[in-house]
Amino acid sequence: MTTTIPVGGEGFAAYEVVVGRGLLKEAGARVAALKPTRAFIVSDETVAAIHGETVRGALEGAGLTTGVVTVPAGEASKSFEQLEAVLDRLLAEGLDRKSLVVALGGGVVGDLAGLAAALFMRGVDFVQVPTTLLAQVDSSVGGKTAIDTPRGKNLIGAFHQPRLVLADIEALATLPVRQVRSGWAEVLKHGLICDAAFFDWLGGEGKAGAEGDPDALERAVIRSVEIKSQIVGEDEKEAGRRALLNLGHTFGHALEAELGFGDALTHGEAVALGCAMAFRFSARQGLCAATDADKAEAGIRAASLPTRLADVDQVFSADALIGRMAGDKKAEGGRLTLILARAIGEVFTDKNVDAEAVRAFLIEEGAAA
């Protein structure tokens, strides 16, 4: 049984996110229905070893000529070097403007392959086949594609919507628990943004999803995609409401950049910590009740995710973090932009946050002055 969630809005063609089990084996028929001349897989070395032959066999079984190009697993592959390598391989393989790229993997692969598809011959179609929870609930939906630079995360990219997203819950069974929890952070984020009842479910009956329970995961993926698809449909290019999906990301991206995008903090862990910090900062500014900030932190910590700077084995400089935040792509005119909270399920964008107030908060949180 599958659940199909439509994504559509002004300015981009509608597509479907299909959530279910066994979808990797069905990828051939579903991709062939899009009528590409070829379907070429972009994956990372780890995912390709686990799922590559299944998807390749499904595509070939549907009569599609295909192949696979892999990049090293990890955030470091979101680079100019790997983008060039993928594009060169697509050219060497002789793909044309009617060919299609299949992004098989987590958020790194989806972002990299999506950007390659956006650039190749000025744009070819691509299909997202996310194999991590984080990618299924967040990065595979909405058309954001990007690579990182030493100056920050996702600063070079394009909006390029997929033609189809296939979220196979069975693929999540191969994930380490840390990666499941990392994706769970984005699930929690959706509840914190606009669905307090969903957040309550995640901390109660649904909390088994953070440990890999497939039934809880499926429900969490479906609801998360419903939330994101509605927001993306209203605001594809983040001119308004879509910015709310960045809850926790300004703090989180700054922390990731300071750590060099290494293994000390996964993206999901950084988002979890950033969400907790955003709620505490909101409470400190009198924007939301301290009880809501406490509840948000408790819900995040219950999933074994970090909520305090002390949870990370690193001494952070408040000034260095402020510098990272000022350079974030959401900042405007050097002013800090943060997604702040009025309550669980009610957040808003503040584009004129006082940097000194943030600095004082960071010091209070344990950053060095």
Salt bridges, closest charged atoms under 4 A:
GLU26 OE1 - ARG30 NH2 3.13
GLU60 OE2 - ARG56 NE 3.30
GLU75 OE2 - LYS78 NZ 3.67
GLU75 OE2 - LYS153 NZ 2.64
GLU93 OE1 - ARG38 NH2 3.57
GLU93 OE2 - ARG89 NE 2.95
ASP111 OD2 - LYS78 NZ 2.73
ASP125 OD2 - ARG163 NH1 2.77
ASP138 OD1 - LYS189 NZ 3.47
ASP138 OD1 - LYS228 NZ 3.15
ASP148 OD1 - LYS78 NZ 3.80
GLU186 OE1 - LYS189 NZ 2.78
GLU186 OE2 - HIS249 NE2 3.40
GLU186 OE2 - HIS267 NE2 3.51
ASP195 OD2 - ARG223 NH2 2.91
ASP200 OD1 - LYS295 NZ 2.92
GLU211 OE1 - ARG181 NH2 3.06
ASP215 OD1 - ARG21 NH2 2.81
GLU218 OE1 - ARG21 NH2 2.81
GLU226 OE1 - ARG223 NH1 3.28
GLU234 OE1 - ARG241 NH1 3.17
GLU238 OE1 - LYS144 NZ 2.38
GLU256 OE2 - LYS153 NZ 3.66
GLU256 OE1 - HIS267 ND1 3.01
GLU258 OE2 - ARG324 NE 2.79
GLU269 OE2 - ARG178 NE 2.76
GLU297 OE1 - ARG280 NH1 3.32
GLU297 OE2 - ARG308 NE 3.02
ASP311 OD2 - ARG301 NH2 2.82
ASP319 OD1 - ARG359 NE 2.65
ASP328 OD2 - HIS253 ND1 3.70
ASP328 OD1 - LYS330 NZ 2.75
GLU332 OE2 - LYS351 NZ 3.30
GLU364 OE1 - ARG284 NE 3.12
GLU365 OE1 - ARG280 NH2 2.56
GLU365 OE2 - ARG308 NH1 3.79
